[in-house]
């Protein structure tokens, strides 16, 4: 019987592991298919405290993992397929059929950015293709960039990028934004923003190998294609929380984000942290902070059980 089971291995999961391990709880961490989470596709992280010269996403995640391991955290590469939180002990079942039991569980499975699915887009992830302007926008100063999407998130990303980029091209497949009227108006009136209406990206171009140099657009009404020179593409068509294994076990909102009070779920002994319960901020530092909170909550819960 484990004292602490941690599902997920991004900033939230690794931070929870550090705190739980330092408390002597010897947590078992399930890293799944992509240890490190979304930061594994981020080349330079410039806004994580303590790294004034920036740090690569994979390096930051490896350091967090090593820190957790040094304090006694243990790791499983298993992918958790389903959970049974109906009673004690809490149970997790991996996709290979193995079952694990614990007194507490911390869900830190994160969220996955939606992408277009183009081979050229996937090949350039972390090399000019990003799903987080707040994370990567400052890397593209005084060059043109593109934002894909038409909702409030896309509007926010476009406006944020005007602080750095020489021009922001917003690509939207319709002739009207889905965003709120006030956000759409701000974008349409901004002098540094250009809009490609009724357009979709057919290909992300990299004339310079492994660097975004442009996008090939297709007008959905006329079929005409054009090439726009940009040095980065920010995909802002939404995120999906990785909460499916916990469906029917934990309360979720309409979009699948786990509902928490701080990090406590409504199931005693189960906590959630990071992007799987945060639809607002989605930053490495906020995920790490909530991972710390979840571990502290788990420690207090176990103390209340006399363990």
C-alpha positions as CSV (number, residue, x, y, z in Angstrom):
1,X,0.0,0.0,0.0
2,X,1.5,3.3,-1.1
3,X,1.0,6.5,1.0
4,X,1.0,8.8,-2.0
5,X,0.3,8.0,-5.7
6,X,1.1,10.8,-8.1
7,X,-0.3,10.6,-11.7
8,X,1.6,12.9,-14.0
9,X,5.1,14.1,-14.6
10,X,5.1,17.7,-15.5
11,X,5.9,20.7,-13.3
12,X,2.9,19.9,-11.0
13,X,3.6,16.2,-10.7
14,X,7.3,16.6,-10.1
15,X,6.9,19.4,-7.6
16,X,4.3,17.3,-5.7
17,X,6.9,14.5,-5.7
18,X,9.6,16.7,-4.4
19,X,7.5,17.9,-1.4
20,X,6.0,14.5,-0.7
21,X,9.4,12.8,-0.9
22,X,11.0,15.5,1.4
23,X,8.2,14.7,3.9
24,X,9.3,11.1,4.0
25,X,6.2,9.8,2.1
26,X,8.2,8.0,-0.6
27,X,5.7,8.9,-3.4
28,X,5.2,6.7,-6.4
29,X,5.0,8.8,-9.6
30,X,3.4,7.6,-12.8
31,X,5.1,9.3,-15.7
32,X,3.0,8.1,-18.5
33,X,3.9,8.4,-22.2
34,X,5.4,11.9,-22.0
35,X,7.5,12.5,-18.9
36,X,7.9,16.3,-18.5
37,X,4.6,17.2,-20.0
38,X,4.1,20.2,-22.4
39,X,7.5,21.7,-21.5
40,X,9.2,18.9,-23.4
41,X,8.3,20.8,-26.6
42,X,9.6,24.2,-25.3
43,X,13.1,25.1,-26.4
44,X,13.8,28.0,-24.0
45,X,11.9,28.8,-20.8
46,X,12.7,32.4,-19.9
47,X,10.0,33.1,-17.2
48,X,10.7,30.3,-14.7
49,X,12.1,31.9,-11.5
50,X,15.8,31.1,-10.8
51,X,17.0,30.8,-14.4
52,X,18.0,34.3,-15.6
53,X,19.8,32.9,-18.6
54,X,16.8,30.7,-19.6
55,X,16.6,27.0,-19.5
56,X,15.3,24.4,-22.0
57,X,12.0,22.8,-21.1
58,X,13.5,19.2,-21.1
59,X,16.4,20.3,-19.0
60,X,14.1,22.0,-16.4
61,X,12.0,18.8,-16.2
62,X,15.0,16.6,-15.9
63,X,16.3,18.8,-13.0
64,X,12.9,18.6,-11.2
65,X,12.8,14.8,-11.7
66,X,16.3,14.4,-10.3
67,X,15.5,16.5,-7.3
68,X,12.4,14.4,-6.5
69,X,14.4,11.2,-7.0
70,X,17.2,12.5,-4.7
71,X,14.6,12.8,-1.9
72,X,13.2,9.3,-2.4
73,X,10.5,9.6,-5.0
74,X,10.0,6.5,-7.2
75,X,8.9,6.4,-10.8
76,X,6.8,4.1,-13.0
77,X,6.5,4.6,-16.8
78,X,3.0,3.1,-16.7
79,X,0.1,5.0,-18.2
80,X,-2.9,5.1,-15.9
81,X,-6.0,4.0,-17.7
82,X,-8.6,4.3,-15.0
83,X,-9.2,5.0,-11.4
84,X,-11.5,3.6,-8.6
85,X,-11.9,6.1,-5.9
86,X,-15.0,4.5,-4.4
87,X,-13.7,3.8,-0.9
88,X,-10.3,3.0,0.7
89,X,-7.8,2.2,-0.5
90,X,-7.7,4.4,-3.6
91,X,-7.0,2.3,-6.7
92,X,-5.3,3.1,-10.0
93,X,-5.2,0.7,-12.9
94,X,-2.5,1.0,-15.7
95,X,-3.1,0.3,-19.3
96,X,-1.1,-2.9,-19.0
97,X,-3.5,-4.2,-16.3
98,X,-1.4,-3.6,-13.2
99,X,-3.2,-2.2,-10.2
100,X,-1.9,0.1,-7.6
101,X,-3.4,1.1,-4.2
102,X,-2.7,4.1,-2.1
103,X,-3.9,6.2,0.9
104,X,-3.8,9.4,-1.2
105,X,-3.7,10.2,-4.9
106,X,-2.5,13.4,-6.6
107,X,-3.8,13.9,-10.1
108,X,-1.3,16.1,-12.1
109,X,-2.0,14.8,-15.7
110,X,-2.0,18.3,-17.2
111,X,-3.7,19.4,-20.4
112,X,-3.0,18.9,-24.1
113,X,-3.0,21.8,-26.5
114,X,-5.1,21.3,-29.6
115,X,-3.0,21.5,-32.8
116,X,-4.0,21.4,-36.4
117,X,-2.3,18.0,-36.9
118,X,-0.3,19.1,-39.9
119,X,3.0,17.1,-40.3
120,X,4.9,20.4,-40.9
121,X,3.3,21.8,-37.7
122,X,4.3,18.8,-35.6
123,X,7.8,18.8,-37.0
124,X,8.4,22.4,-35.9
125,X,7.0,22.2,-32.3
126,X,9.3,24.1,-30.1
127,X,11.1,25.5,-33.1
128,X,8.7,28.3,-33.8
129,X,5.4,26.5,-33.4
130,X,3.9,27.0,-29.9
131,X,0.6,26.9,-28.1
132,X,1.6,29.5,-25.4
133,X,2.3,33.1,-26.3
134,X,3.0,33.9,-22.7
135,X,5.7,31.2,-22.5
136,X,7.4,31.9,-25.9
137,X,6.3,35.3,-27.2
138,X,9.4,37.1,-25.9
139,X,11.6,34.9,-28.1
140,X,10.3,36.6,-31.2
141,X,11.1,40.2,-30.9
142,X,10.8,42.5,-33.9
143,X,9.7,39.7,-36.3
144,X,6.3,38.8,-37.7
145,X,4.3,36.0,-36.1
146,X,1.0,34.3,-36.7
147,X,-1.8,33.4,-34.3
148,X,-4.3,30.7,-35.3
149,X,-7.8,30.9,-33.9
150,X,-10.9,33.1,-33.4
151,X,-11.9,32.8,-29.8
152,X,-11.0,34.9,-26.7
153,X,-7.8,32.9,-26.2
154,X,-6.6,33.7,-29.7
155,X,-7.4,37.4,-29.2
156,X,-5.5,37.5,-25.9
157,X,-2.5,35.8,-27.5
158,X,-2.5,38.2,-30.4
159,X,-2.7,41.3,-28.2
160,X,0.0,39.9,-25.9
161,X,2.3,39.3,-28.9
162,X,2.0,42.9,-30.1
163,X,4.4,43.7,-27.3
164,X,7.2,41.9,-29.0
165,X,6.4,41.1,-32.7
166,X,6.7,43.5,-35.5
167,X,3.4,42.3,-36.8
168,X,0.8,39.7,-35.7
169,X,-1.2,37.9,-38.4
170,X,-4.4,36.4,-37.0
171,X,-5.6,33.5,-39.1
172,X,-9.3,32.6,-38.8
173,X,-11.3,30.1,-40.9
174,X,-14.5,32.2,-40.7
175,X,-15.4,35.9,-41.5
176,X,-16.4,36.7,-37.9
177,X,-14.5,36.0,-34.7
178,X,-16.1,33.7,-32.0
179,X,-14.5,35.9,-29.4
180,X,-16.4,38.4,-27.2
181,X,-17.2,41.7,-28.9
182,X,-14.8,43.7,-26.8
183,X,-11.8,41.4,-27.4
184,X,-12.6,41.1,-31.1
185,X,-12.7,44.9,-31.4
186,X,-9.4,45.4,-29.7
187,X,-7.8,43.0,-32.1
188,X,-9.4,44.5,-35.2
189,X,-8.4,48.0,-34.2
190,X,-4.8,47.3,-33.2
191,X,-2.3,48.8,-35.7
192,X,0.1,45.9,-35.4
193,X,-2.5,43.2,-36.1
194,X,-3.4,41.9,-39.6
195,X,-6.3,39.5,-40.1
196,X,-6.6,36.7,-42.7
197,X,-10.3,36.0,-42.8
198,X,-11.8,32.8,-44.2
199,X,-8.4,31.2,-44.2
200,X,-6.7,28.0,-42.9
201,X,-3.1,27.0,-42.7
202,X,-2.2,24.3,-45.2
203,X,1.5,24.1,-44.3
204,X,4.0,25.6,-41.9
205,X,7.1,26.5,-43.9
206,X,10.7,26.2,-42.9
207,X,12.9,27.4,-45.8
208,X,15.6,27.7,-43.1
209,X,15.8,24.2,-41.8
210,X,14.1,23.7,-38.4
211,X,12.9,27.3,-38.2
212,X,9.5,28.6,-39.1
213,X,9.8,31.0,-42.0
214,X,6.1,31.3,-43.1
215,X,2.7,29.7,-43.5
216,X,0.9,28.7,-46.6
217,X,-2.8,29.8,-46.3
218,X,-5.8,28.7,-48.3
219,X,-8.9,30.8,-48.6
220,X,-11.8,28.5,-47.8
221,X,-14.2,30.4,-50.1
222,X,-12.0,30.8,-53.2
223,X,-9.5,28.0,-52.8
224,X,-6.7,30.5,-53.5
225,X,-3.4,29.9,-51.7
226,X,-0.9,32.5,-50.5
227,X,2.3,32.5,-48.5
228,X,2.8,34.8,-45.5
229,X,6.2,35.3,-44.0
230,X,6.2,34.7,-40.2
231,X,8.9,33.5,-37.8
232,X,6.5,31.9,-35.3
233,X,3.1,30.3,-35.3
234,X,1.0,30.3,-32.1
235,X,-1.8,27.8,-32.2
236,X,-4.7,29.1,-30.0
237,X,-7.6,26.7,-30.7
238,X,-8.0,25.4,-27.2
239,X,-6.7,22.9,-24.7
240,X,-8.1,19.6,-23.5
241,X,-7.5,18.5,-19.9
242,X,-6.1,15.0,-19.5
243,X,-8.8,13.9,-17.1
244,X,-10.4,11.0,-19.0
245,X,-9.0,8.3,-16.7
246,X,-10.9,9.9,-13.8
247,X,-14.3,10.3,-15.5
248,X,-17.1,9.2,-13.2
249,X,-14.7,9.3,-10.2
250,X,-14.0,13.1,-9.8
251,X,-16.2,16.1,-10.3
252,X,-15.4,18.0,-13.5
253,X,-16.7,21.1,-15.2
254,X,-18.3,21.2,-18.6
255,X,-14.9,21.2,-20.3
256,X,-13.4,18.3,-18.3
257,X,-11.3,20.2,-15.9
258,X,-11.3,18.7,-12.4
259,X,-13.1,20.8,-9.9
260,X,-11.1,21.6,-6.7
261,X,-11.1,23.6,-3.6
262,X,-7.5,24.8,-3.6
263,X,-6.3,21.3,-4.7
264,X,-8.8,19.2,-2.8
265,X,-11.3,17.3,-4.8
266,X,-14.6,16.1,-3.3
267,X,-13.1,12.6,-2.8
268,X,-11.3,12.4,0.5
269,X,-7.6,11.8,0.0
270,X,-7.6,12.8,-3.7
271,X,-6.0,16.0,-4.8
272,X,-5.6,17.6,-8.3
273,X,-3.0,20.2,-9.4
274,X,-1.6,21.8,-12.5
275,X,-3.3,22.2,-15.8
276,X,-5.8,19.4,-15.3
277,X,-7.6,21.7,-12.9
278,X,-6.5,25.1,-14.1
279,X,-8.0,26.5,-17.3
280,X,-7.0,30.1,-16.6
281,X,-3.2,30.3,-16.2
282,X,-1.5,27.2,-17.7
283,X,2.0,28.2,-16.7
284,X,4.9,26.1,-15.4
285,X,5.3,28.2,-12.3
286,X,1.6,28.1,-11.4
287,X,1.5,24.3,-12.0
288,X,4.5,23.8,-9.8
289,X,2.9,26.0,-7.1
290,X,-0.2,23.9,-7.1
291,X,1.8,20.7,-7.0
292,X,3.4,22.0,-3.8
293,X,-0.1,22.7,-2.4
294,X,-1.3,19.2,-3.3
295,X,1.6,17.5,-1.6
296,X,1.1,19.6,1.5
297,X,-2.6,18.7,1.5
298,X,-1.8,15.0,1.1
299,X,0.7,15.2,4.0
300,X,-1.9,16.8,6.3
301,X,-4.5,14.3,5.2
302,X,-2.3,11.4,6.1
303,X,-1.3,13.0,9.4
304,X,-5.0,13.2,10.2
305,X,-5.2,9.4,9.6
306,X,-2.3,8.9,12.0
307,X,0.2,8.0,9.3
